[in-house]
Amino acid sequence: MVRALVIDDDRALLRALRVALAAKGHEVLAAATAEEGLANLALRSPDVVVLDLGLPDLDGLEVVRRIRSFSEVPVIVLSATALEDRKVAALDAGANDYVTKPFGMAELEARIRTALRHATPPAASDDGLLRVGPLELDLMHYQARVDDQPVELTAKEFELLAFLARHAGKTCTHQMVLHNVWGDSYGTEAEYLRVYVYRLRKKLGKKGGQLLRTSPGIGYCLSAG
Amino acid sequence: MGRPPVYGSALAVATAVALTAGLVPLRAHLSAATIALVLVVPVVAGVSVGGFAAGAVAIVTCFFVYDFVFLPPYYTLYIARNQDWIALGVYGVIVALVARVVSAATAAQAESQERAAQLRRLFYLSELLVRDLPVPELLETIVSSVRSAFDLEGVTLLLPANGRLEVVASAGLPLSPEQAGHLASSSGPVSLEPAPGETGEFQAVALVATGKAVGLLAVRRSRGARGDQELLRAFANHLALALERAGLREEAVRGRLLDEMDALRRALVGAVSHDLRTPLATIKVSASTLLESGVPLSPGDVKELAELVDAQADRLDRLVTNLLDMTRIQAGALELRRQPSAVPDLVDEALAVLGRSGRTGDIRWRAANALPLVDVDPVLVRQVLANLLDNAFRYSPPDSAVTVYARRTAGDKVEVRVADNGPGVPAEDRARIFHMFNRREAGGRGGLGLAIAQAFVEAHGERIWAEDPPGRNARGARFVFTLPICEHDADEEAVGREEN
């Protein structure tokens, strides 16, 4: 059973989500304002937070920042605008993933599942191995394997993959990836990423490539499901 | 340029007569040279007042007076002594030279004064032009100030429009249509024939800025008036630059306006997509849950989800209807179906639209006694109330009530006030809250609902505004709008409604 905190000012959506999630055996905590939501988060420690960005009392981005100031709970943001910049800002502020309204329950559940699976970021084992599903990365020797089959990667390709693996389950924005893998002077060169991710998918094969999800205009997410 | 020569001539003659009268008794005792010296005075006086022409009159007068009255034998033009011939000759040369020098000096002085006056006028006009006046006002200023500065009978300004020159402003006597037509087809300076029966002379000066003609200034002087050609041309250049600058400024303003409209349109599109997607989200979540196989839903769950789909579909339908109505109002295509309506009924209906009833305790309804009927389109006003109430409920703390208060004002209106205890609208946003489609900017408020409410209220010719909370520590937002009172007798209407 998952305890999900849903913060949205649209009461109809709250009711629908409560019924839909409860039918799947989840417990739903509903909040119509940021204040109520933050109080629920502090008092009842939900496993996952579903947060609408357009709340009446506090800007959604600010809510994400406040959540991150005291909790590592996975946060999935809901957005009713088609504009990418709000979602990117929410992800940069620490949200794990986003869903655009309107969405089907299957989509939301998949996102919740992914977020929960990677609720604790994967840590490398003592021998420097990082595992995400069938993918295994040897951080010391810069070697990657999919289902124990070695994959030849360049140093940059490996660093990109390792960064996404360390943040498995979280949608990493272009800027985050560029900053951390290429350096602080990079941030807008999304076309680099497109080329590298294309090559990575090809090299990882069918099974490995499926791990890499593209969020058009926003970023990439590596997850085991 | 000084007074006309006739005054100078008269002065010279008068001086000559006076001096002659004074000198005649003494003439036997004075030398010819002394008298010649004294007789320079009328010439100088004449020249200084009347210029060289008056000087010439003075010279001739004095020359003959000198010979006739003071050179013996007296009262004849005959000169007896040879030395007197010399004196008369020298006198003639000296006065001629004096007259020339004095008249030149006088003319130079007058000219410099004239220059100074011209410069002052030019400066004044230039000063007018650098003020950032709106173009129509600038054009009026140009023609009227050129007319007064150059003392003209008429000034007309023509600017290019649709590929030809058109009269945009004129002061004093206007151009005849033929003249305007003649000018419109011309390029560069031209002279115009006066129209039949007219006096005066026309002149047109091209206004050229940065090598490009920007217009034409047609002036009409009174006949015989001297023109300040150079000054007019110099000023024409200023005018051309001022017009060009004004044109550029208008373009800049237009550009900024377009940018603002573009931003507003984008905000509107954003708000529409947000408000349409919000009910869709609930529909999609509910429908996808109902469709998913293998999910154990209780009959109560199924009913609740189905109800949500139903209610949100209605909400979408209302929103689309409102948007269409707003568009039709703005396009002038919607006619109000006014009918006598009771405000309390409208409030109840609005609550029903929102799926609430007035009995749930989250709304306080107060109305002054004997509230008259209002003459409104009930569909639109119900929607105004629904939007304001929806907004108020959304931003109220859970345990506080929304207040609706209606009263009759002194101006034969009914004023309806919807107040909540939420965060309120910041003072600086109150004037523009109705256009703040971006909820984030408006502190969550705003959005389409208020814009629609404003459009519907204004369609009735009434006003809607956001009010300051009463008192310093009061919280919450207050939206107020007015409605016109029904002109028929309220009792009669009430009876009529019963019968229906």
Boltz contact constraints between the chains, C-beta under 6 A:
constraints:
  - contact:
      token1: [A, 10]
      token2: [B, 278]
      max_distance: 6.0
  - contact:
      token1: [A, 12]
      token2: [B, 282]
      max_distance: 6.0
  - contact:
      token1: [A, 12]
      token2: [B, 308]
      max_distance: 6.0
  - contact:
      token1: [A, 12]
      token2: [B, 312]
      max_distance: 6.0
  - contact:
      token1: [A, 13]
      token2: [B, 281]
      max_distance: 6.0
  - contact:
      token1: [A, 13]
      token2: [B, 282]
      max_distance: 6.0
  - contact:
      token1: [A, 16]
      token2: [B, 282]
      max_distance: 6.0
  - contact:
      token1: [A, 16]
      token2: [B, 285]
      max_distance: 6.0
  - contact:
      token1: [A, 16]
      token2: [B, 286]
      max_distance: 6.0
  - contact:
      token1: [A, 16]
      token2: [B, 308]
      max_distance: 6.0
  - contact:
      token1: [A, 17]
      token2: [B, 285]
      max_distance: 6.0
  - contact:
      token1: [A, 19]
      token2: [B, 301]
      max_distance: 6.0
  - contact:
      token1: [A, 19]
      token2: [B, 304]
      max_distance: 6.0
  - contact:
      token1: [A, 19]
      token2: [B, 305]
      max_distance: 6.0
  - contact:
      token1: [A, 20]
      token2: [B, 285]
      max_distance: 6.0
  - contact:
      token1: [A, 20]
      token2: [B, 289]
      max_distance: 6.0
  - contact:
      token1: [A, 23]
      token2: [B, 295]
      max_distance: 6.0
  - contact:
      token1: [A, 23]
      token2: [B, 297]
      max_distance: 6.0
  - contact:
      token1: [A, 23]
      token2: [B, 301]
      max_distance: 6.0
  - contact:
      token1: [A, 54]
      token2: [B, 439]
      max_distance: 6.0
  - contact:
      token1: [A, 56]
      token2: [B, 395]
      max_distance: 6.0
  - contact:
      token1: [A, 56]
      token2: [B, 444]
      max_distance: 6.0
  - contact:
      token1: [A, 80]
      token2: [B, 274]
      max_distance: 6.0
  - contact:
      token1: [A, 80]
      token2: [B, 277]
      max_distance: 6.0
  - contact:
      token1: [A, 80]
      token2: [B, 278]
      max_distance: 6.0
  - contact:
      token1: [A, 81]
      token2: [B, 274]
      max_distance: 6.0
  - contact:
      token1: [A, 101]
      token2: [B, 277]
      max_distance: 6.0
  - contact:
      token1: [A, 101]
      token2: [B, 281]
      max_distance: 6.0
  - contact:
      token1: [A, 102]
      token2: [B, 277]
      max_distance: 6.0
  - contact:
      token1: [A, 102]
      token2: [B, 280]
      max_distance: 6.0
  - contact:
      token1: [A, 102]
      token2: [B, 281]
      max_distance: 6.0
  - contact:
      token1: [A, 102]
      token2: [B, 284]
      max_distance: 6.0
  - contact:
      token1: [A, 104]
      token2: [B, 284]
      max_distance: 6.0
  - contact:
      token1: [A, 104]
      token2: [B, 288]
      max_distance: 6.0
  - contact:
      token1: [A, 105]
      token2: [B, 285]
      max_distance: 6.0
  - contact:
      token1: [A, 105]
      token2: [B, 288]
      max_distance: 6.0
  - contact:
      token1: [A, 105]
      token2: [B, 289]
      max_distance: 6.0
